[in-house]
Each structure stands twice: as structure tokens, then as C-alpha cells.
Amino acid sequence: MYVIWRNSVSCLRIRKVPHRFQSGNHPVVPLGSRILTDPAKVFEHNMWDHMQWSEEEAAAARKKVEENSAVRVLLEEQVDQKTEQKLQELSWDPAKTSAADGFSRTRCPPVPEEKNHNQKRCGSSDRQSQAGSQFSSLDSEENRKGPLKTELFPGSNATFRILEVGCGAGNSVFPILNTLRNAPESFLYCCDFASGAVELVKLHSSYRAAQCCAFVHDVCDEGLLYPFPDGILDVILLVFVLSSIHPDRMQGVVNRLSNLLKPGGMLLFRDYGRYDKTQLRFKRGHCLSENFYVRGDGTRAYFFTKGEVHNMFCKAGLDEKQNLVDRRLQVNRKKQVKMHRVWVQGKFQKPLYLTQKTSKLVFSLLSHG
């Protein structure tokens, strides 16, 4: 989370938004610079950066995944889990959000349903009422007659806007708000699938409605409106969220988020990488599909490769600015245990201008129009 937060601050710097860190918990040695050069000193620190796997370690990881994915959860059982998962959301417990790695998880239905999205989008009044009371007036007769009035959505007067997807109880929301405190022209949107999590964010003493809008949202629901128009966001944070979504729905989620960015806007991504220790720890019978698992609490986890991430975001029309595998060695000094952590991290930007190929296509269409 620190790395993604550092990236978001870099984006703020680009736009010359004042910023300052409030946390006093920074490591003495910056993350990314603690390199293990002497294996005999491996237990001197809790984490080592930029770890290279030996052929034996890589082979052992592949073998472990083959073993724990040999038995798949039956399709009918996956459907049953959807109902159970929905019940978990109704009784959401904030104390459980730090399970696994301390990151909030966005829970989406495990198996795509056959839906008529054209019919679904026709129910605009229902969708707008779910998007929040600030957005409900958009369905009035007056607003149907003309273009969207910018004063009707929260943050409409801002010149710099951020969205955090899967905000949980606000572990990143409030450090970002502290950074934006001296930047009144900036605005933060944050959403989560769990209404209990969003309520905690709103009840926090540092929550400022004048500069933040927290709302409940299911990113898998393509017909569900956001409480703001498309094409207005400067930064989107998508941190340990996409892995919880069914692989068949990931591309649709990324496409929708891409539409929310303005030209030049940046999406910051971080999530589980292939053969992370979390994947290796799954037991048989928890595998839903290839590299996609279900935990005991019903939440899901997918483990990405760099290539998969590249393809997904580029198909959504974003340019790749960074895409790397972050390999670290996590150490339990008390138990003398070593665990490999693997994350994929990327920056993807909405193009400022039409590409040459697209420009030619548009020109050709206009010429024949």
C-alpha cells in the first residue's frame, strides 16, 4: 500500500497540488532499497526487496499450485456460495477486513449471470437512487431535457479528482484526505461493495463531505451509475480489488474505470502476482478456476501475471507507463520462516491525444460521411 500511496503522491506533484505526509511510521530504510546480499543475514529484517527466485524455488511454487488446483470447486457449489457471500455482506464485520494481508476486499458475485444489460440500463431512476441522494435529482424532467449540469454532482467544482475503488474502512482514504487538506480544489471519491465499510468512513472524525464522497458501489454492475459523470477523474486507485472479481468480469470492470478517467488521467494498480505465498497456501478444494481461489470466508483471490495485466488495461484503451512484478522476501524472525511475496504493480494512462492509427480511422469515417 505504501508504494501505491507514494505513486498517488507523485501524480499529485505533477499537478502541483500541495502535499505532506502525516504518518510517522515510515521505515528507516525506504521500501525497495533493502537488498539481501548476504544470505546469512536473512533474518536480520522482516522484509527484503527485489528478490530473485532460484530455479528450485520457482519449480516448487509451480508444483504447489498444480497440487492445490487439482481439485476444483463444482460449478453448482460456486453458485450456492454467491448466496452465502451476500449474507456475509449484510452482516459485515469491520474487524475481519484485515484478514489475509490487511487490504480491503471488494466482493463480487463469483459466476457471471446472464443479464440483459440493455433492459437493465432502461431502469434509470432505480440506478440513480442507488448512486446516492446527491445524484437522485438527475432523473428529473428538467435534467432529461438538456446536458448534465455540473453543479449536480459532488466535487463538481474541483479541478483535481481521485477515486479509490474498494476503500474498506478508510485505511487509505484519510491519509489522502490529509494530503489534500491544503488543496481545496481537489476532491476524493471512495467506494466499497460493503455498506458497513462505507458507513465507517462517513462516521470517521476526519471525513469531510466538502472534499470527499464515500458511496456504496458494485463495480461488477455495468448498469450502476457512479455519482459523477464519465471522463472527469485524474487518478484511480485500484489496489487489491481486481483479484477478488471473477475473471470473466474483470475486463468489463477495467473498461468502465477507463471511461471515468479524463485524457491524461492515471490508473494506479497493485494486486496479487502469480505464485505469491497466499496462492501457495491454499488447500485442495478451494480452487474455482485456473489461478482463482475461494477463501474460507467466501472472498475470492486471483493471481495475475504481468502479461495479463498488460493485456487487460491496454484493451481498455490505456497506455502502459509502468508494469512490474514486485518480488519480496517476507521473514518471520521468531519462527525462522521465509515467505515469498509476489505483487504486480502498474501505472496506466488515458491517452491525451488520438493515436495515429485512430486519427486515420476517424478521418476516413468523416471523409466518407
C-alpha positions as CSV (number, residue, x, y, z in Angstrom):
1,M,0.0,0.0,0.0
2,Y,2.9,2.4,0.7
3,V,4.2,2.0,-2.8
4,I,0.8,2.8,-4.4
5,W,0.4,5.7,-2.0
6,R,3.8,7.0,-3.0
7,N,2.6,6.8,-6.6
8,S,-0.5,8.8,-5.9
9,V,1.6,11.5,-4.3
10,S,3.8,11.6,-7.4
11,C,0.6,12.2,-9.5
12,L,-0.3,15.0,-7.2
13,R,3.1,16.5,-7.6
14,I,2.6,16.5,-11.4
15,R,-0.5,18.6,-10.9
16,K,1.3,20.9,-8.4
17,V,-1.1,20.0,-5.6
18,P,0.4,20.7,-2.1
19,H,1.1,17.5,-0.2
20,R,2.6,16.4,3.0
21,F,2.9,13.1,4.9
22,Q,1.1,12.7,8.2
23,S,2.3,9.3,9.2
24,G,5.3,8.8,11.4
25,N,5.6,5.1,10.6
26,H,7.9,5.3,7.7
27,P,10.7,2.6,7.6
28,V,14.2,3.7,8.4
29,V,15.3,2.2,5.1
30,P,13.0,3.1,2.2
31,L,11.0,0.2,0.7
32,G,12.6,-1.0,-2.5
33,S,16.2,-0.5,-1.3
34,R,16.7,-3.3,1.2
35,I,18.6,-5.8,-0.8
36,L,19.7,-9.1,0.6
37,T,23.4,-9.6,-0.3
38,D,24.4,-12.0,2.4
39,P,22.1,-15.0,2.8
40,A,23.4,-15.5,6.4
41,K,21.7,-12.2,7.4
42,V,18.3,-13.1,6.0
43,F,16.7,-13.0,9.5
44,E,18.0,-9.6,10.4
45,H,15.0,-7.8,8.8
46,N,11.3,-8.5,8.3
47,M,11.3,-7.9,4.5
48,W,13.8,-7.9,1.6
49,D,13.2,-6.3,-1.7
50,H,13.8,-7.3,-5.4
51,M,14.2,-11.0,-4.6
52,Q,15.2,-13.3,-7.4
53,W,13.9,-16.9,-7.3
54,S,16.2,-19.8,-7.8
55,E,15.1,-22.5,-10.4
56,E,14.3,-24.8,-7.5
57,E,12.1,-22.2,-5.7
58,A,10.2,-21.5,-9.0
59,A,9.7,-25.2,-9.7
60,A,8.5,-25.8,-6.1
61,A,5.9,-22.9,-6.5
62,R,4.6,-24.3,-9.8
63,K,4.3,-27.8,-8.2
64,K,2.4,-26.4,-5.2
65,V,-0.1,-24.6,-7.5
66,E,-0.6,-27.7,-9.6
67,E,-1.4,-29.6,-6.4
68,N,-3.8,-27.2,-4.8
69,S,-5.7,-26.6,-8.1
70,A,-6.1,-30.2,-9.0
71,V,-9.5,-30.4,-7.2
72,R,-11.9,-27.7,-8.4
73,V,-15.0,-26.3,-6.6
74,L,-18.0,-27.6,-8.5
75,L,-19.9,-25.0,-10.5
76,E,-23.2,-25.6,-8.6
77,E,-21.3,-25.1,-5.3
78,Q,-19.9,-21.8,-6.7
79,V,-23.5,-20.6,-7.3
80,D,-24.5,-21.6,-3.8
81,Q,-21.6,-19.6,-2.4
82,K,-23.0,-16.5,-4.1
83,T,-26.0,-16.5,-1.7
84,E,-23.8,-17.2,1.3
85,Q,-21.5,-14.3,0.3
86,K,-24.4,-11.9,0.0
87,L,-25.4,-12.8,3.6
88,Q,-21.9,-12.1,4.7
89,E,-22.2,-8.6,3.3
90,L,-25.4,-7.9,5.3
91,S,-23.5,-8.8,8.5
92,W,-20.2,-7.2,7.5
93,D,-17.7,-7.1,10.4
94,P,-15.0,-4.4,10.2
95,A,-12.8,-6.5,12.4
96,K,-12.5,-9.0,9.6
97,T,-11.3,-6.7,6.9
98,S,-7.7,-7.1,7.8
99,A,-7.6,-10.8,7.3
100,A,-5.0,-12.1,4.8
101,D,-2.8,-9.1,4.1
102,G,-4.6,-6.1,5.7
103,F,-6.2,-4.9,2.5
104,S,-9.9,-4.4,2.0
105,R,-11.6,-6.7,-0.4
106,T,-14.3,-5.9,-2.9
107,R,-16.7,-8.9,-3.0
108,C,-18.5,-9.6,-6.3
109,P,-20.7,-12.5,-7.4
110,P,-18.4,-15.4,-8.3
111,V,-20.1,-16.5,-11.5
112,P,-21.3,-14.1,-14.2
113,E,-25.1,-14.2,-14.7
114,E,-27.0,-14.0,-17.9
115,K,-28.4,-10.5,-17.9
116,N,-30.0,-8.2,-20.5
117,H,-27.9,-5.1,-19.9
118,N,-30.0,-3.1,-22.4
119,Q,-33.1,-3.6,-20.3
120,K,-31.2,-3.1,-17.1
121,R,-30.0,0.3,-18.2
122,C,-33.5,1.4,-19.0
123,G,-34.4,1.5,-15.3
124,S,-32.5,4.8,-14.8
125,S,-34.5,6.0,-11.8
126,D,-33.7,2.9,-9.8
127,R,-30.0,3.1,-10.7
128,Q,-29.7,6.7,-9.9
129,S,-31.4,6.3,-6.5
130,Q,-28.7,3.7,-5.7
131,A,-25.9,6.0,-6.7
132,G,-26.7,8.3,-3.8
133,S,-29.0,11.1,-2.8
134,Q,-26.7,13.7,-4.3
135,F,-27.3,12.2,-7.7
136,S,-31.0,11.4,-7.5
137,S,-32.1,14.7,-9.0
138,L,-30.6,13.8,-12.3
139,D,-33.7,11.8,-13.2
140,S,-35.9,14.9,-13.0
141,E,-37.8,16.0,-16.1
142,E,-35.8,19.2,-16.3
143,N,-32.5,17.4,-16.4
144,R,-33.7,15.0,-19.1
145,K,-34.1,17.8,-21.5
146,G,-30.5,19.1,-21.5
147,P,-26.9,18.1,-20.8
148,L,-25.7,17.2,-17.3
149,K,-25.4,20.2,-15.1
150,T,-22.1,20.1,-13.4
151,E,-23.4,21.5,-10.1
152,L,-25.5,18.4,-9.6
153,F,-22.7,16.0,-8.6
154,P,-20.4,16.1,-5.6
155,G,-16.9,17.5,-6.4
156,S,-18.2,19.4,-9.5
157,N,-16.1,22.5,-8.6
158,A,-12.9,20.5,-8.1
159,T,-10.1,20.7,-10.6
160,F,-8.3,17.5,-9.4
161,R,-10.3,14.4,-8.6
162,I,-9.3,11.0,-7.2
163,L,-11.3,7.7,-6.9
164,E,-10.3,4.9,-4.6
165,V,-12.1,1.6,-5.5
166,G,-12.6,-0.8,-2.6
167,C,-11.9,1.7,0.1
168,G,-12.8,-0.6,3.0
169,A,-12.9,1.3,6.3
170,G,-10.7,4.1,5.0
171,N,-7.1,3.0,5.6
172,S,-6.0,5.0,2.5
173,V,-8.9,7.5,2.5
174,F,-7.8,9.5,5.4
175,P,-4.0,9.8,4.6
176,I,-5.1,11.0,1.2
177,L,-7.5,13.5,2.7
178,N,-4.8,14.8,5.0
179,T,-2.6,15.3,1.9
180,L,-5.4,17.2,0.2
181,R,-6.2,19.3,3.2
182,N,-4.4,22.3,1.8
183,A,-5.7,21.7,-1.7
184,P,-9.3,22.9,-1.7
185,E,-9.5,22.4,-5.5
186,S,-9.1,18.7,-5.0
187,F,-11.8,16.1,-4.3
188,L,-11.7,12.4,-3.3
189,Y,-14.3,9.8,-4.2
190,C,-14.2,6.4,-2.5
191,C,-16.4,3.4,-2.8
192,D,-16.8,-0.1,-1.5
193,F,-19.2,-3.0,-2.0
194,A,-19.9,-3.3,1.7
195,S,-22.3,-0.7,3.1
196,G,-20.9,-1.2,6.6
197,A,-17.4,-0.2,5.4
198,V,-18.7,3.0,3.7
199,E,-20.7,3.9,6.8
200,L,-17.5,3.7,8.9
201,V,-15.7,6.0,6.5
202,K,-18.5,8.6,6.8
203,L,-18.6,8.4,10.6
204,H,-14.8,8.9,10.9
205,S,-13.8,12.2,12.6
206,S,-11.6,13.1,9.6
207,Y,-14.3,12.6,7.0
208,R,-15.0,15.9,5.2
209,A,-18.1,15.8,2.9
210,A,-16.9,19.1,1.4
211,Q,-13.9,17.2,0.0
212,C,-14.8,13.6,0.0
213,C,-17.7,11.4,-1.2
214,A,-18.0,7.9,0.1
215,F,-20.6,5.7,-1.5
216,V,-21.6,2.0,-1.9
217,H,-20.9,0.6,-5.3
218,D,-20.7,-2.8,-7.0
219,V,-18.0,-2.3,-9.7
220,C,-19.3,-5.5,-11.4
221,D,-22.6,-4.0,-12.1
222,E,-22.2,-2.3,-15.5
223,G,-25.6,-0.6,-15.3
224,L,-24.9,1.1,-11.9
225,L,-24.2,4.8,-12.2
226,Y,-21.4,6.5,-10.3
227,P,-22.3,9.7,-8.5
228,F,-20.3,11.7,-11.1
229,P,-20.0,11.9,-14.9
230,D,-17.6,9.9,-17.1
231,G,-14.2,11.5,-18.1
232,I,-13.6,13.6,-15.0
233,L,-11.1,11.7,-12.9
234,D,-7.4,12.4,-12.7
235,V,-6.4,9.4,-10.6
236,I,-8.0,6.0,-9.9
237,L,-6.5,3.7,-7.2
238,L,-7.3,0.0,-7.8
239,V,-5.4,-1.7,-5.1
240,F,-6.0,-5.4,-4.2
241,V,-9.6,-5.2,-5.6
242,L,-9.5,-6.7,-9.1
243,S,-8.2,-10.0,-7.8
244,S,-11.5,-10.5,-5.9
245,I,-13.6,-10.3,-9.0
246,H,-14.5,-13.2,-11.3
247,P,-12.0,-13.4,-14.2
248,D,-14.9,-13.2,-16.7
249,R,-15.9,-9.8,-15.3
250,M,-12.5,-8.2,-14.9
251,Q,-12.3,-6.7,-18.4
252,G,-15.7,-5.1,-18.0
253,V,-14.7,-3.5,-14.7
254,V,-11.5,-2.1,-16.2
255,N,-13.3,-0.8,-19.2
256,R,-15.7,1.1,-17.0
257,L,-13.0,2.6,-14.9
258,S,-11.1,3.7,-18.0
259,N,-14.2,5.6,-19.1
260,L,-14.2,7.5,-15.8
261,L,-10.7,8.9,-16.5
262,K,-10.1,12.2,-18.3
263,P,-7.5,12.4,-21.1
264,G,-4.1,12.1,-19.3
265,G,-5.7,10.6,-16.2
266,M,-3.8,7.8,-14.5
267,L,-4.9,4.5,-13.0
268,L,-2.6,3.0,-10.3
269,F,-2.9,-0.7,-9.9
270,R,-1.4,-3.2,-7.4
271,D,-2.6,-6.7,-6.7
272,Y,-1.5,-10.3,-6.2
273,G,1.1,-11.8,-8.5
274,R,1.4,-15.4,-9.7
275,Y,2.9,-17.7,-7.0
276,D,2.5,-15.3,-4.1
277,K,2.6,-17.1,-0.8
278,T,-1.1,-16.5,-0.5
279,Q,-1.7,-18.7,-3.6
280,L,0.7,-21.4,-2.4
281,R,-1.1,-21.6,1.0
282,F,-4.5,-22.6,-0.5
283,K,-5.5,-26.2,0.2
284,R,-7.2,-28.6,-2.2
285,G,-10.8,-27.9,-2.9
286,H,-10.5,-24.1,-2.8
287,C,-9.7,-23.6,-6.5
288,L,-12.6,-22.1,-8.6
289,S,-10.7,-21.9,-11.9
290,E,-7.2,-21.5,-13.1
291,N,-5.3,-19.3,-10.6
292,F,-8.6,-18.2,-9.0
293,Y,-9.5,-19.4,-5.4
294,V,-12.1,-19.0,-2.7
295,R,-11.1,-18.4,0.9
296,G,-12.9,-19.8,3.9
297,D,-14.8,-16.5,4.4
298,G,-16.2,-16.7,0.9
299,T,-14.0,-14.0,-0.6
300,R,-12.1,-14.7,-3.8
301,A,-8.5,-14.2,-4.9
302,Y,-7.0,-14.3,-8.4
303,F,-3.2,-14.2,-9.0
304,F,-2.0,-12.2,-12.0
305,T,0.9,-12.3,-14.4
306,K,2.4,-9.1,-15.9
307,G,1.2,-10.1,-19.3
308,E,-2.4,-10.5,-18.2
309,V,-2.3,-7.1,-16.6
310,H,-0.8,-5.5,-19.7
311,N,-3.5,-7.0,-22.0
312,M,-6.4,-6.1,-19.7
313,F,-5.6,-2.4,-19.3
314,C,-4.4,-1.9,-22.9
315,K,-7.7,-3.4,-24.2
316,A,-9.4,-0.8,-22.1
317,G,-7.7,1.9,-24.1
318,L,-5.0,2.8,-21.6
319,D,-1.3,3.3,-22.2
320,E,1.1,1.3,-20.1
321,K,3.5,3.6,-18.2
322,Q,4.7,1.0,-15.7
323,N,4.1,-2.7,-15.3
324,L,6.3,-4.7,-13.0
325,V,6.5,-7.7,-10.7
326,D,7.4,-6.8,-7.2
327,R,9.1,-9.8,-5.5
328,R,9.9,-9.6,-1.9
329,L,11.0,-12.0,0.8
330,Q,8.9,-11.7,4.0
331,V,10.6,-13.1,7.1
332,N,9.2,-14.4,10.4
333,R,12.3,-14.0,12.6
334,K,10.7,-15.6,15.6
335,K,9.8,-18.8,13.7
336,Q,12.7,-18.6,11.3
337,V,10.3,-18.9,8.3
338,K,10.9,-17.3,4.9
339,M,7.9,-16.5,2.6
340,H,8.0,-15.2,-0.9
341,R,5.6,-12.3,-1.7
342,V,4.7,-11.5,-5.3
343,W,2.7,-8.5,-6.4
344,V,2.0,-6.9,-9.7
345,Q,2.1,-3.1,-9.9
346,G,1.3,-0.8,-12.8
347,K,0.5,2.7,-13.9
348,F,-1.8,3.1,-16.9
349,Q,-2.7,6.4,-18.5
350,K,-5.6,7.6,-20.6
351,P,-4.2,8.9,-23.9
352,L,-4.0,12.6,-24.2
353,Y,-4.5,12.5,-28.0
354,L,-5.8,10.1,-30.6
355,T,-3.2,7.7,-31.8
356,Q,-2.1,8.0,-35.4
357,K,-4.0,4.8,-36.4
358,T,-7.2,6.1,-34.7
359,S,-6.8,9.5,-36.2
360,K,-6.6,8.0,-39.7
361,L,-9.7,5.9,-39.0
362,V,-11.7,8.9,-37.7
363,F,-10.6,10.9,-40.8
364,S,-11.6,8.1,-43.1
365,L,-15.0,7.8,-41.5
366,L,-15.6,11.6,-41.7
367,S,-14.5,11.7,-45.3
368,H,-17.0,9.0,-46.3
369,G,-19.7,10.5,-44.1
